[in-house]
Amino acid sequence: MEQRGAPLEVIAHSLRRERDRVGLSLSELAKRAGIAKSTLSQLESASGNPSVETLWALSVALDVPFSRLVEPRRPKVQVIRAGEGPGVHSERADYVATLLASCPPGARRDIYLITAEPGSRRESDPHMPGVVEHVVMGAGRALVGLIEDPVEVGPGDYIAYPGDVPHVFEALEPGTACCMVSEHV
């Protein structure tokens, strides 16, 4: 049976990615894993010959599964068809927020598809401090932004506003739809 060596480029990329994710210096990660800084430096530059023990120590220090260091990352494709997905209706307006992508570990945002009809305003209470909402209009027109001074936006328009103060979304045309990103700073 042929034995293959460790995928050095994959390991190098994975170590850099995971070290950046947790915000550790090369020295600090080496210290936590109980290995020499020079060994870690060689691994991150795709040289050297990592042992299973070294990789296990690094995976423990990074708090990730061993496999995350040695398996190539495969692009994840997610499709949510129109009309599918977990939609939540407003009590006060003809407004539906459908969660498209929740905040993955290390990220600080959620993505929603908003559909709304004219006739009622969706007024939102302030969210947690530092939240910023980003809206890209896809169809229709709406008044969006701060309750005191909303902005009329149409297809293709983009608006960002603080979500930690009272804000509003009011559809002005039937079939109004947009993509909203709620960014948690």
OpenMM code with the backbone's topology and positions (N, CA, C; nanometers):
from openmm import Vec3, app, unit

residues = "MET GLU GLN ARG GLY ALA PRO LEU GLU VAL ILE ALA HIS SER LEU ARG ARG GLU ARG ASP ARG VAL GLY LEU SER LEU SER GLU LEU ALA LYS ARG ALA GLY ILE ALA LYS SER THR LEU SER GLN LEU GLU SER ALA SER GLY ASN PRO SER VAL GLU THR LEU TRP ALA LEU SER VAL ALA LEU ASP VAL PRO PHE SER ARG LEU VAL GLU PRO ARG ARG PRO LYS VAL GLN VAL ILE ARG ALA GLY GLU GLY PRO GLY VAL HIS SER GLU ARG ALA ASP TYR VAL ALA THR LEU LEU ALA SER CYS PRO PRO GLY ALA ARG ARG ASP ILE TYR LEU ILE THR ALA GLU PRO GLY SER ARG ARG GLU SER ASP PRO HIS MET PRO GLY VAL VAL GLU HIS VAL VAL MET GLY ALA GLY ARG ALA LEU VAL GLY LEU ILE GLU ASP PRO VAL GLU VAL GLY PRO GLY ASP TYR ILE ALA TYR PRO GLY ASP VAL PRO HIS VAL PHE GLU ALA LEU GLU PRO GLY THR ALA CYS CYS MET VAL SER GLU HIS VAL".split()
positions = [
    Vec3(0.0833, -0.1182, 0.0000),
    Vec3(0.0000, 0.0000, 0.0000),
    Vec3(0.0879, 0.1246, 0.0000),
    Vec3(0.0591, 0.2149, -0.0909),
    Vec3(0.1375, 0.3378, -0.1022),
    Vec3(0.0951, 0.4358, 0.0059),
    Vec3(0.1934, 0.4953, 0.0712),
    Vec3(0.1635, 0.5984, 0.1702),
    Vec3(0.1922, 0.7333, 0.1094),
    Vec3(0.1015, 0.8232, 0.1310),
    Vec3(0.1211, 0.9584, 0.0806),
    Vec3(0.1604, 1.0476, 0.1966),
    Vec3(0.2392, 1.1496, 0.1667),
    Vec3(0.2778, 1.2458, 0.2691),
    Vec3(0.1621, 1.3398, 0.3010),
    Vec3(0.1798, 1.4142, 0.4068),
    Vec3(0.0789, 1.5127, 0.4457),
    Vec3(0.0663, 1.6193, 0.3367),
    Vec3(-0.0522, 1.6681, 0.3132),
    Vec3(-0.0741, 1.7724, 0.2121),
    Vec3(-0.0208, 1.9072, 0.2636),
    Vec3(0.1069, 1.9332, 0.2410),
    Vec3(0.1743, 2.0481, 0.3021),
    Vec3(0.1089, 2.1826, 0.2690),
    Vec3(0.0689, 2.2030, 0.1446),
    Vec3(0.0053, 2.3308, 0.1079),
    Vec3(-0.1279, 2.3472, 0.1808),
    Vec3(-0.2034, 2.2398, 0.1914),
    Vec3(-0.3319, 2.2451, 0.2622),
    Vec3(-0.3084, 2.2773, 0.4091),
    Vec3(-0.2120, 2.2093, 0.4698),
    Vec3(-0.1815, 2.2331, 0.6108),
    Vec3(-0.1358, 2.3766, 0.6321),
    Vec3(-0.0475, 2.4247, 0.5465),
    Vec3(0.0032, 2.5620, 0.5585),
    Vec3(-0.1116, 2.6627, 0.5521),
    Vec3(-0.1963, 2.6481, 0.4531),
    Vec3(-0.3100, 2.7406, 0.4376),
    Vec3(-0.4046, 2.7302, 0.5571),
    Vec3(-0.4330, 2.6084, 0.6004),
    Vec3(-0.5252, 2.5873, 0.7125),
    Vec3(-0.4716, 2.6476, 0.8419),
    Vec3(-0.3437, 2.6287, 0.8670),
    Vec3(-0.2842, 2.6846, 0.9888),
    Vec3(-0.2902, 2.8372, 0.9892),
    Vec3(-0.2556, 2.8992, 0.8767),
    Vec3(-0.2614, 3.0461, 0.8691),
    Vec3(-0.4044, 3.0952, 0.8866),
    Vec3(-0.4985, 3.0287, 0.8179),
    Vec3(-0.6394, 3.0686, 0.8260),
    Vec3(-0.6905, 3.0585, 0.9688),
    Vec3(-0.6655, 2.9456, 1.0355),
    Vec3(-0.7175, 2.9249, 1.1700),
    Vec3(-0.6456, 3.0121, 1.2732),
    Vec3(-0.5185, 3.0351, 1.2542),
    Vec3(-0.4453, 3.1234, 1.3467),
    Vec3(-0.4977, 3.2662, 1.3346),
    Vec3(-0.5236, 3.3108, 1.2106),
    Vec3(-0.5817, 3.4440, 1.1897),
    Vec3(-0.7217, 3.4527, 1.2493),
    Vec3(-0.7989, 3.3455, 1.2348),
    Vec3(-0.9364, 3.3428, 1.2856),
    Vec3(-0.9403, 3.3672, 1.4361),
    Vec3(-0.8477, 3.3055, 1.5100),
    Vec3(-0.8482, 3.3207, 1.6552),
    Vec3(-0.7603, 3.4362, 1.7022),
    Vec3(-0.6877, 3.4987, 1.6092),
    Vec3(-0.6090, 3.6168, 1.6428),
    Vec3(-0.4847, 3.5894, 1.7245),
    Vec3(-0.4185, 3.4764, 1.6981),
    Vec3(-0.2958, 3.4437, 1.7715),
    Vec3(-0.1727, 3.4739, 1.6879),
    Vec3(-0.0678, 3.5183, 1.7543),
    Vec3(0.0609, 3.5352, 1.6864),
    Vec3(0.1228, 3.3972, 1.6660),
    Vec3(0.2220, 3.3918, 1.5809),
    Vec3(0.2965, 3.2680, 1.5576),
    Vec3(0.3545, 3.2177, 1.6902),
    Vec3(0.4151, 3.3100, 1.7666),
    Vec3(0.4766, 3.2730, 1.8949),
    Vec3(0.3742, 3.2180, 1.9933),
    Vec3(0.2595, 3.2850, 2.0029),
    Vec3(0.1578, 3.2433, 2.0997),
    Vec3(0.1003, 3.1065, 2.0645),
    Vec3(0.0723, 3.0828, 1.9351),
    Vec3(0.0191, 2.9519, 1.8967),
    Vec3(0.1218, 2.8426, 1.9228),
    Vec3(0.2472, 2.8675, 1.8891),
    Vec3(0.3521, 2.7677, 1.9137),
    Vec3(0.3609, 2.7364, 2.0631),
    Vec3(0.3547, 2.8399, 2.1458),
    Vec3(0.3610, 2.8215, 2.2916),
    Vec3(0.2430, 2.7370, 2.3390),
    Vec3(0.1221, 2.7704, 2.2950),
    Vec3(0.0026, 2.6963, 2.3392),
    Vec3(0.0052, 2.5507, 2.2932),
    Vec3(0.0655, 2.5259, 2.1758),
    Vec3(0.0714, 2.3889, 2.1231),
    Vec3(0.1917, 2.3120, 2.1769),
    Vec3(0.2840, 2.3834, 2.2428),
    Vec3(0.4025, 2.3172, 2.2972),
    Vec3(0.5018, 2.2757, 2.1901),
    Vec3(0.5099, 2.3557, 2.0826),
    Vec3(0.6065, 2.3268, 1.9753),
    Vec3(0.6953, 2.4485, 1.9547),
    Vec3(0.8053, 2.4280, 1.8842),
    Vec3(0.8973, 2.5387, 1.8566),
    Vec3(0.8345, 2.6349, 1.7555),
    Vec3(0.8596, 2.7630, 1.7761),
    Vec3(0.8097, 2.8650, 1.6831),
    Vec3(0.8630, 2.8384, 1.5427),
    Vec3(0.9879, 2.7939, 1.5317),
    Vec3(1.0467, 2.7652, 1.4000),
    Vec3(0.9722, 2.6510, 1.3299),
    Vec3(0.9265, 2.5529, 1.4072),
    Vec3(0.8488, 2.4419, 1.3495),
    Vec3(0.7186, 2.4943, 1.2916),
    Vec3(0.6491, 2.5771, 1.3674),
    Vec3(0.5228, 2.6342, 1.3195),
    Vec3(0.5470, 2.7221, 1.1977),
    Vec3(0.6515, 2.8005, 1.1993),
    Vec3(0.6847, 2.8858, 1.0846),
    Vec3(0.7084, 2.8022, 0.9593),
    Vec3(0.7805, 2.6911, 0.9742),
    Vec3(0.8046, 2.6016, 0.8598),
    Vec3(0.6735, 2.5424, 0.8088),
    Vec3(0.5866, 2.5012, 0.9009),
    Vec3(0.4584, 2.4432, 0.8588),
    Vec3(0.3732, 2.5458, 0.7841),
    Vec3(0.3721, 2.6696, 0.8319),
    Vec3(0.2924, 2.7727, 0.7653),
    Vec3(0.3515, 2.8138, 0.6308),
    Vec3(0.4782, 2.7812, 0.6078),
    Vec3(0.5382, 2.8104, 0.4768),
    Vec3(0.5440, 2.6849, 0.3893),
    Vec3(0.4722, 2.5817, 0.4294),
    Vec3(0.4592, 2.4562, 0.3539),
    Vec3(0.5914, 2.3829, 0.3381),
    Vec3(0.6770, 2.3967, 0.4379),
    Vec3(0.7995, 2.3167, 0.4396),
    Vec3(0.8000, 2.2369, 0.5686),
    Vec3(0.8959, 2.1518, 0.5852),
    Vec3(0.8991, 2.0694, 0.7056),
    Vec3(0.8185, 1.9423, 0.6848),
    Vec3(0.8132, 1.8641, 0.7880),
    Vec3(0.7452, 1.7351, 0.7823),
    Vec3(0.6628, 1.7196, 0.9095),
    Vec3(0.5383, 1.7632, 0.9092),
    Vec3(0.4604, 1.7615, 1.0329),
    Vec3(0.4259, 1.6199, 1.0779),
    Vec3(0.4390, 1.5977, 1.2059),
    Vec3(0.3974, 1.4689, 1.2618),
    Vec3(0.2508, 1.4794, 1.3024),
    Vec3(0.1898, 1.3648, 1.3209),
    Vec3(0.0510, 1.3632, 1.3646),
    Vec3(0.0393, 1.4277, 1.5029),
    Vec3(0.1406, 1.4079, 1.5868),
    Vec3(0.1379, 1.4664, 1.7205),
    Vec3(0.1417, 1.6192, 1.7148),
    Vec3(0.2246, 1.6726, 1.6263),
    Vec3(0.2326, 1.8181, 1.6111),
    Vec3(0.0998, 1.8746, 1.5620),
    Vec3(0.0413, 1.8085, 1.4631),
    Vec3(-0.0867, 1.8571, 1.4103),
    Vec3(-0.1984, 1.8448, 1.5136),
    Vec3(-0.1975, 1.7376, 1.5931),
    Vec3(-0.2978, 1.7244, 1.6991),
    Vec3(-0.2819, 1.8363, 1.8007),
    Vec3(-0.1580, 1.8647, 1.8396),
    Vec3(-0.1330, 1.9715, 1.9373),
    Vec3(-0.1821, 2.1059, 1.8834),
    Vec3(-0.1584, 2.1294, 1.7554),
    Vec3(-0.2047, 2.2549, 1.6943),
    Vec3(-0.3566, 2.2600, 1.6857),
    Vec3(-0.4189, 2.1488, 1.6528),
    Vec3(-0.5655, 2.1496, 1.6429),
    Vec3(-0.6279, 2.1751, 1.7802),
    Vec3(-0.5678, 2.1202, 1.8857),
    Vec3(-0.6174, 2.1449, 2.0217),
    Vec3(-0.5972, 2.2925, 2.0580),
    Vec3(-0.4789, 2.3459, 2.0290),
    Vec3(-0.4498, 2.4858, 2.0618),
    Vec3(-0.5406, 2.5818, 1.9852),
    Vec3(-0.5804, 2.5436, 1.8641),
    Vec3(-0.6685, 2.6273, 1.7821),
    Vec3(-0.8165, 2.5981, 1.8069),
    Vec3(-0.8451, 2.4930, 1.8841),
    Vec3(-0.9822, 2.4503, 1.9133),
    Vec3(-1.0595, 2.4192, 1.7854),
    Vec3(-0.9959, 2.3397, 1.6985),
    Vec3(-1.0599, 2.2942, 1.5751),
    Vec3(-1.0396, 2.1442, 1.5612),
    Vec3(-1.1272, 2.0773, 1.4872),
    Vec3(-1.1043, 1.9348, 1.4615),
    Vec3(-0.9754, 1.9148, 1.3819),
    Vec3(-0.9080, 1.8037, 1.4068),
    Vec3(-0.7851, 1.7687, 1.3349),
    Vec3(-0.8064, 1.7775, 1.1837),
    Vec3(-0.9227, 1.7301, 1.1388),
    Vec3(-0.9505, 1.7267, 0.9949),
    Vec3(-0.9470, 1.8650, 0.9308),
    Vec3(-0.9774, 1.9698, 1.0073),
    Vec3(-0.9772, 2.1046, 0.9500),
    Vec3(-0.8371, 2.1484, 0.9081),
    Vec3(-0.7350, 2.0850, 0.9646),
    Vec3(-0.5976, 2.1208, 0.9292),
    Vec3(-0.5442, 2.0421, 0.8099),
    Vec3(-0.5995, 1.9242, 0.7833),
    Vec3(-0.5403, 1.8392, 0.6794),
    Vec3(-0.6278, 1.8188, 0.5564),
    Vec3(-0.7570, 1.8463, 0.5669),
    Vec3(-0.8452, 1.8298, 0.4509),
    Vec3(-0.8584, 1.9605, 0.3760),
    Vec3(-0.8514, 1.9554, 0.2438),
    Vec3(-0.8725, 2.0791, 0.1676),
    Vec3(-1.0135, 2.1309, 0.1905),
    Vec3(-1.0282, 2.2627, 0.1985),
    Vec3(-1.1611, 2.3220, 0.2137),
    Vec3(-1.2340, 2.3096, 0.0820),
    Vec3(-1.3553, 2.2682, 0.0898),
    Vec3(-1.4385, 2.2578, -0.0296),
    Vec3(-1.5383, 2.3716, -0.0271),
    Vec3(-1.5538, 2.4403, -0.1381),
    Vec3(-1.6509, 2.5501, -0.1397),
    Vec3(-1.7899, 2.4986, -0.1059),
    Vec3(-1.8574, 2.5702, -0.0178),
    Vec3(-1.9926, 2.5331, 0.0215),
    Vec3(-2.0894, 2.6154, -0.0619),
    Vec3(-2.1765, 2.5478, -0.1307),
    Vec3(-2.2783, 2.6147, -0.2113),
    Vec3(-2.4119, 2.5936, -0.1425),
    Vec3(-2.4821, 2.7023, -0.1193),
    Vec3(-2.6126, 2.6957, -0.0553),
    Vec3(-2.7124, 2.7676, -0.1450),
    Vec3(-2.8235, 2.7037, -0.1730),
    Vec3(-2.9286, 2.7636, -0.2558),
    Vec3(-3.0586, 2.7630, -0.1763),
    Vec3(-3.1215, 2.8778, -0.1695),
    Vec3(-3.2562, 2.8880, -0.1128),
    Vec3(-3.3423, 2.9455, -0.2235),
    Vec3(-3.4350, 2.8654, -0.2719),
    Vec3(-3.5226, 2.9083, -0.3807),
    Vec3(-3.6245, 3.0094, -0.3299),
    Vec3(-3.6689, 3.0969, -0.4211),
    Vec3(-3.7709, 3.1961, -0.3872),
    Vec3(-3.8916, 3.1250, -0.3271),
    Vec3(-3.9415, 3.1780, -0.2170),
    Vec3(-4.0563, 3.1188, -0.1495),
    Vec3(-4.0190, 3.0127, -0.0477),
    Vec3(-3.8920, 2.9744, -0.0420),
    Vec3(-3.8448, 2.8770, 0.0565),
    Vec3(-3.7675, 2.9509, 0.1645),
    Vec3(-3.7320, 2.8819, 0.2672),
    Vec3(-3.6541, 2.9428, 0.3747),
    Vec3(-3.7441, 2.9856, 0.4888),
    Vec3(-3.6842, 3.0056, 0.6056),
    Vec3(-3.7621, 3.0407, 0.7243),
    Vec3(-3.8041, 3.1874, 0.7234),
    Vec3(-3.9287, 3.2136, 0.6857),
    Vec3(-3.9811, 3.3503, 0.6812),
    Vec3(-4.0541, 3.3849, 0.8089),
    Vec3(-4.0318, 3.5053, 0.8563),
    Vec3(-4.0980, 3.5533, 0.9765),
    Vec3(-4.1785, 3.6770, 0.9387),
    Vec3(-4.3098, 3.6740, 0.9690),
    Vec3(-4.4008, 3.7822, 0.9318),
    Vec3(-4.4098, 3.8857, 1.0433),
    Vec3(-4.4290, 4.0099, 1.0025),
    Vec3(-4.4487, 4.1180, 1.0982),
    Vec3(-4.5938, 4.1207, 1.1436),
    Vec3(-4.6164, 4.1599, 1.2686),
    Vec3(-4.7529, 4.1797, 1.3189),
    Vec3(-4.8088, 4.3140, 1.2748),
    Vec3(-4.7183, 4.4108, 1.2449),
    Vec3(-4.7610, 4.5483, 1.2232),
    Vec3(-4.7575, 4.5932, 1.0781),
    Vec3(-4.7086, 4.5085, 0.9877),
    Vec3(-4.6961, 4.5501, 0.8481),
    Vec3(-4.6990, 4.4271, 0.7583),
    Vec3(-4.7272, 4.4483, 0.6293),
    Vec3(-4.7203, 4.3410, 0.5307),
    Vec3(-4.5734, 4.3275, 0.4922),
    Vec3(-4.4983, 4.2576, 0.5771),
    Vec3(-4.3519, 4.2552, 0.5730),
    Vec3(-4.3082, 4.1165, 0.6166),
    Vec3(-4.2203, 4.0542, 0.5377),
    Vec3(-4.1685, 3.9216, 0.5708),
    Vec3(-4.0157, 3.9260, 0.5633),
    Vec3(-3.9493, 3.8796, 0.6681),
    Vec3(-3.8028, 3.8677, 0.6698),
    Vec3(-3.7690, 3.7197, 0.6615),
    Vec3(-3.7022, 3.6798, 0.5535),
    Vec3(-3.6619, 3.5407, 0.5340),
    Vec3(-3.5116, 3.5315, 0.5548),
    Vec3(-3.4708, 3.4541, 0.6555),
    Vec3(-3.3284, 3.4367, 0.6833),
    Vec3(-3.2650, 3.3575, 0.5700),
    Vec3(-3.1646, 3.4160, 0.5062),
    Vec3(-3.0934, 3.3471, 0.3980),
    Vec3(-2.9631, 3.2852, 0.4468),
    Vec3(-2.8922, 3.3538, 0.5352),
    Vec3(-2.7659, 3.3015, 0.5871),
    Vec3(-2.7434, 3.3592, 0.7253),
    Vec3(-2.7362, 3.2715, 0.8235),
    Vec3(-2.7091, 3.3188, 0.9586),
    Vec3(-2.5592, 3.3383, 0.9744),
    Vec3(-2.5255, 3.4017, 1.0795),
    Vec3(-2.3872, 3.4381, 1.1055),
    Vec3(-2.3039, 3.3137, 1.1366),
    Vec3(-2.2077, 3.2798, 1.0492),
    Vec3(-2.1220, 3.1642, 1.0790),
    Vec3(-2.0176, 3.2019, 1.1844),
    Vec3(-1.9516, 3.1019, 1.2454),
    Vec3(-1.8479, 3.1332, 1.3443),
    Vec3(-1.7422, 3.2251, 1.2844),
    Vec3(-1.7054, 3.3273, 1.3582),
    Vec3(-1.6033, 3.4206, 1.3121),
    Vec3(-1.6582, 3.5364, 1.2321),
    Vec3(-1.7794, 3.5263, 1.1821),
    Vec3(-1.8409, 3.6365, 1.1080),
    Vec3(-1.9391, 3.7068, 1.1996),
    Vec3(-1.9831, 3.8224, 1.1594),
    Vec3(-2.0741, 3.8980, 1.2436),
    Vec3(-2.1826, 3.9625, 1.1596),
    Vec3(-2.2586, 3.8767, 1.0865),
    Vec3(-2.3654, 3.9291, 1.0026),
    Vec3(-2.4680, 3.8216, 0.9745),
    Vec3(-2.5913, 3.8652, 0.9487),
    Vec3(-2.6978, 3.7776, 0.9022),
    Vec3(-2.7511, 3.8385, 0.7729),
    Vec3(-2.7996, 3.7540, 0.6814),
    Vec3(-2.8498, 3.8017, 0.5529),
    Vec3(-2.9966, 3.7628, 0.5404),
    Vec3(-3.0793, 3.8592, 0.5008),
    Vec3(-3.2240, 3.8380, 0.4890),
    Vec3(-3.2745, 3.8812, 0.3524),
    Vec3(-3.3810, 3.8169, 0.3071),
    Vec3(-3.4604, 3.8639, 0.1945),
    Vec3(-3.5835, 3.9285, 0.2568),
    Vec3(-3.6070, 4.0545, 0.2253),
    Vec3(-3.7222, 4.1268, 0.2773),
    Vec3(-3.8231, 4.1429, 0.1643),
    Vec3(-3.9463, 4.1028, 0.1881),
    Vec3(-4.0558, 4.1287, 0.0937),
    Vec3(-4.1602, 4.2089, 0.1688),
    Vec3(-4.2136, 4.3106, 0.1028),
    Vec3(-4.3090, 4.3985, 0.1707),
    Vec3(-4.4088, 4.4542, 0.0704),
    Vec3(-4.5266, 4.4899, 0.1211),
    Vec3(-4.6324, 4.5495, 0.0398),
    Vec3(-4.6702, 4.6848, 0.0985),
    Vec3(-4.7160, 4.7765, 0.0152),
    Vec3(-4.7542, 4.9091, 0.0642),
    Vec3(-4.8742, 4.9019, 0.1589),
    Vec3(-4.8879, 5.0074, 0.2368),
    Vec3(-5.0042, 5.0188, 0.3236),
    Vec3(-4.9711, 5.0216, 0.4710),
    Vec3(-4.8519, 4.9787, 0.5096),
    Vec3(-4.8142, 4.9821, 0.6508),
    Vec3(-4.6629, 4.9963, 0.6624),
    Vec3(-4.6215, 5.0587, 0.7701),
    Vec3(-4.4779, 5.0785, 0.7968),
    Vec3(-4.4288, 4.9711, 0.8922),
    Vec3(-4.3091, 4.9208, 0.8693),
    Vec3(-4.2454, 4.8277, 0.9634),
    Vec3(-4.1448, 4.9100, 1.0423),
    Vec3(-4.1847, 4.9505, 1.1635),
    Vec3(-4.0948, 5.0264, 1.2497),
    Vec3(-4.0230, 4.9292, 1.3415),
    Vec3(-3.8916, 4.9406, 1.3462),
    Vec3(-3.8105, 4.8497, 1.4278),
    Vec3(-3.7527, 4.9233, 1.5469),
    Vec3(-3.7608, 4.8597, 1.6623),
    Vec3(-3.6944, 4.9125, 1.7814),
    Vec3(-3.5442, 4.8946, 1.7631),
    Vec3(-3.4645, 4.9694, 1.8393),
    Vec3(-3.3189, 4.9558, 1.8279),
    Vec3(-3.2728, 4.8128, 1.8564),
    Vec3(-3.1766, 4.7658, 1.7773),
    Vec3(-3.1120, 4.6370, 1.8006),
    Vec3(-2.9940, 4.6602, 1.8950),
    Vec3(-2.9140, 4.5572, 1.9187),
    Vec3(-2.8001, 4.5708, 2.0095),
    Vec3(-2.7033, 4.6787, 1.9587),
    Vec3(-2.6276, 4.7406, 2.0500),
    Vec3(-2.5354, 4.8486, 2.0106),
    Vec3(-2.4383, 4.8048, 1.9012),
    Vec3(-2.4162, 4.8941, 1.8073),
    Vec3(-2.3190, 4.8705, 1.7002),
    Vec3(-2.3743, 4.8039, 1.5758),
    Vec3(-2.5007, 4.7630, 1.5754),
    Vec3(-2.5575, 4.6973, 1.4572),
    Vec3(-2.5735, 4.7995, 1.3448),
    Vec3(-2.5335, 4.7592, 1.2245),
    Vec3(-2.5541, 4.8393, 1.1042),
    Vec3(-2.6327, 4.7533, 1.0068),
    Vec3(-2.7365, 4.8111, 0.9470),
    Vec3(-2.8142, 4.7387, 0.8470),
    Vec3(-2.7794, 4.7935, 0.7091),
    Vec3(-2.7590, 4.7009, 0.6148),
    Vec3(-2.7286, 4.7331, 0.4758),
    Vec3(-2.8430, 4.6793, 0.3912),
    Vec3(-2.8993, 4.7618, 0.3049),
    Vec3(-3.0119, 4.7199, 0.2210),
    Vec3(-2.9770, 4.7470, 0.0748),
    Vec3(-2.9978, 4.6458, -0.0098),
    Vec3(-2.9871, 4.6607, -0.1550),
    Vec3(-3.1256, 4.6289, -0.2110),
    Vec3(-3.1880, 4.7282, -0.2735),
    Vec3(-3.3228, 4.7103, -0.3273),
    Vec3(-3.3170, 4.6285, -0.4555),
    Vec3(-3.4073, 4.5334, -0.4647),
    Vec3(-3.4154, 4.4503, -0.5846),
    Vec3(-3.5353, 4.4855, -0.6700),
    Vec3(-3.6488, 4.5155, -0.6045),
    Vec3(-3.7715, 4.5449, -0.6789),
    Vec3(-3.8574, 4.6398, -0.5966),
    Vec3(-3.9332, 4.7232, -0.6642),
    Vec3(-4.0226, 4.8165, -0.5972),
    Vec3(-3.9497, 4.9369, -0.5438),
    Vec3(-4.0182, 5.0104, -0.4581),
    Vec3(-3.9611, 5.1291, -0.3956),
    Vec3(-4.0003, 5.1256, -0.2486),
    Vec3(-3.9164, 5.1878, -0.1636),
    Vec3(-3.9461, 5.1881, -0.0210),
    Vec3(-3.8830, 5.3086, 0.0454),
    Vec3(-3.9390, 5.3459, 0.1597),
    Vec3(-3.8762, 5.4415, 0.2504),
    Vec3(-3.8012, 5.3577, 0.3533),
    Vec3(-3.6707, 5.3801, 0.3646),
    Vec3(-3.5859, 5.2952, 0.4485),
    Vec3(-3.4900, 5.3830, 0.5277),
    Vec3(-3.4617, 5.3436, 0.6507),
    Vec3(-3.3605, 5.4120, 0.7308),
    Vec3(-3.4130, 5.4563, 0.8643),
    Vec3(-3.3589, 5.5659, 0.9140),
    Vec3(-3.3965, 5.6174, 1.0447),
    Vec3(-3.5401, 5.6679, 1.0425),
    Vec3(-3.6140, 5.6438, 1.1495),
    Vec3(-3.7550, 5.6828, 1.1543),
    Vec3(-3.7704, 5.8322, 1.1285),
    Vec3(-3.6812, 5.9150, 1.1832),
    Vec3(-3.6933, 6.0600, 1.1671),
    Vec3(-3.6634, 6.1076, 1.0258),
    Vec3(-3.5864, 6.0296, 0.9501),
    Vec3(-3.5439, 6.0778, 0.8187),
    Vec3(-3.5206, 5.9614, 0.7216),
    Vec3(-3.6263, 5.8854, 0.6876),
    Vec3(-3.6060, 5.7729, 0.5952),
    Vec3(-3.5751, 5.8227, 0.4541),
    Vec3(-3.5130, 5.7373, 0.3763),
    Vec3(-3.4718, 5.7707, 0.2397),
    Vec3(-3.5509, 5.6837, 0.1429),
    Vec3(-3.6004, 5.7427, 0.0327),
    Vec3(-3.6690, 5.6638, -0.0690),
    Vec3(-3.5636, 5.5970, -0.1559),
    Vec3(-3.5751, 5.4648, -0.1691),
    Vec3(-3.4808, 5.3874, -0.2498),
    Vec3(-3.5585, 5.3012, -0.3484),
    Vec3(-3.4932, 5.2731, -0.4625),
    Vec3(-3.5542, 5.1916, -0.5667),
    Vec3(-3.4587, 5.0834, -0.6131),
    Vec3(-3.4978, 5.0081, -0.7167),
    Vec3(-3.4175, 4.8950, -0.7641),
    Vec3(-3.2713, 4.9331, -0.7893),
    Vec3(-3.1822, 4.8539, -0.7304),
    Vec3(-3.0385, 4.8752, -0.7464),
    Vec3(-2.9792, 4.9709, -0.6452),
    Vec3(-3.0619, 5.0463, -0.5721),
    Vec3(-3.0103, 5.1402, -0.4727),
    Vec3(-2.9612, 5.0648, -0.3486),
    Vec3(-2.8624, 5.1252, -0.2829),
    Vec3(-2.8050, 5.0712, -0.1601),
    Vec3(-2.8150, 5.1773, -0.0519),
    Vec3(-2.8474, 5.1351, 0.0686),
    Vec3(-2.8488, 5.2246, 0.1839),
    Vec3(-2.7963, 5.1478, 0.3044),
    Vec3(-2.7198, 5.2168, 0.3880),
    Vec3(-2.6736, 5.1612, 0.5154),
    Vec3(-2.7117, 5.2606, 0.6239),
    Vec3(-2.7521, 5.2090, 0.7393),
    Vec3(-2.7939, 5.2961, 0.8487),
    Vec3(-2.7739, 5.2219, 0.9807),
    Vec3(-2.7617, 5.2980, 1.0899),
    Vec3(-2.7459, 5.2320, 1.2203),
    Vec3(-2.8724, 5.1578, 1.2590),
    Vec3(-2.8572, 5.0336, 1.2986),
    Vec3(-2.9703, 4.9531, 1.3419),
    Vec3(-2.9919, 4.9606, 1.4921),
    Vec3(-2.9049, 5.0346, 1.5609),
    Vec3(-2.9189, 5.0453, 1.7061),
    Vec3(-2.9967, 5.1697, 1.7486),
    Vec3(-3.0687, 5.2295, 1.6527),
    Vec3(-3.1639, 5.3376, 1.6790),
    Vec3(-3.2935, 5.2995, 1.6077),
    Vec3(-3.4073, 5.3595, 1.6438),
    Vec3(-3.5320, 5.3234, 1.5765),
    Vec3(-3.5214, 5.3462, 1.4249),
    Vec3(-3.5687, 5.2467, 1.3476),
    Vec3(-3.5599, 5.2562, 1.2018),
    Vec3(-3.6861, 5.1996, 1.1383),
    Vec3(-3.6991, 5.2231, 1.0080),
    Vec3(-3.8250, 5.1918, 0.9410),
    Vec3(-3.8008, 5.1325, 0.8026),
    Vec3(-3.8964, 5.0507, 0.7592),
    Vec3(-3.9028, 5.0020, 0.6211),
    Vec3(-4.0493, 5.0125, 0.5805),
    Vec3(-4.0770, 5.0953, 0.4782),
    Vec3(-4.2138, 5.1125, 0.4302),
    Vec3(-4.2173, 5.0947, 0.2788),
    Vec3(-4.2824, 4.9886, 0.2337),
    Vec3(-4.2956, 4.9634, 0.0898),
    Vec3(-4.3842, 5.0706, 0.0276),
    Vec3(-4.3424, 5.1201, -0.0888),
    Vec3(-4.4207, 5.2215, -0.1601),
    Vec3(-4.4855, 5.1653, -0.2856),
    Vec3(-4.4424, 5.0456, -0.3293),
    Vec3(-4.4970, 4.9803, -0.4486),
    Vec3(-4.5230, 4.8336, -0.4181),
    Vec3(-4.6238, 4.7748, -0.4841),
    Vec3(-4.6467, 4.6306, -0.4675),
    Vec3(-4.5234, 4.5512, -0.5130),
    Vec3(-4.4994, 4.4389, -0.4481),
    Vec3(-4.3889, 4.3519, -0.4868),
    Vec3(-4.2523, 4.4053, -0.4486),
    Vec3(-4.2453, 4.4886, -0.3458),
    Vec3(-4.1166, 4.5427, -0.3034),
    Vec3(-4.0326, 4.4315, -0.2394),
    Vec3(-3.9067, 4.4235, -0.2792),
    Vec3(-3.8159, 4.3199, -0.2261),
    Vec3(-3.6745, 4.3742, -0.2220),
    Vec3(-3.5997, 4.3301, -0.1206),
    Vec3(-3.4605, 4.3728, -0.1085),
    Vec3(-3.3829, 4.2664, -0.0322),
    Vec3(-3.2533, 4.2813, -0.0369),
    Vec3(-3.1632, 4.1995, 0.0434),
    Vec3(-3.1129, 4.2895, 0.1561),
    Vec3(-3.1241, 4.2403, 0.2796),
    Vec3(-3.0760, 4.3168, 0.3945),
    Vec3(-2.9685, 4.2352, 0.4654),
    Vec3(-2.8574, 4.3003, 0.4931),
    Vec3(-2.7505, 4.2413, 0.5727),
    Vec3(-2.7464, 4.3141, 0.7057),
    Vec3(-2.7626, 4.2390, 0.8121),
    Vec3(-2.7535, 4.2952, 0.9476),
    Vec3(-2.6134, 4.2640, 0.9978),
    Vec3(-2.5332, 4.3692, 1.0113),
    Vec3(-2.3932, 4.3553, 1.0501),
    Vec3(-2.3791, 4.3851, 1.1990),
    Vec3(-2.3239, 4.2896, 1.2725),
    Vec3(-2.3063, 4.3044, 1.4167),
    Vec3(-2.1622, 4.3430, 1.4429),
    Vec3(-2.1399, 4.4682, 1.4763),
    Vec3(-2.0040, 4.5189, 1.4955),
    Vec3(-1.9501, 4.4772, 1.6299),
] * unit.nanometer
topology = app.Topology()
chain = topology.addChain("A")
for resn in residues:
    res = topology.addResidue(resn, chain)
    for name in ("N", "CA", "C"):
        topology.addAtom(name, app.Element.getBySymbol(name[0]), res)
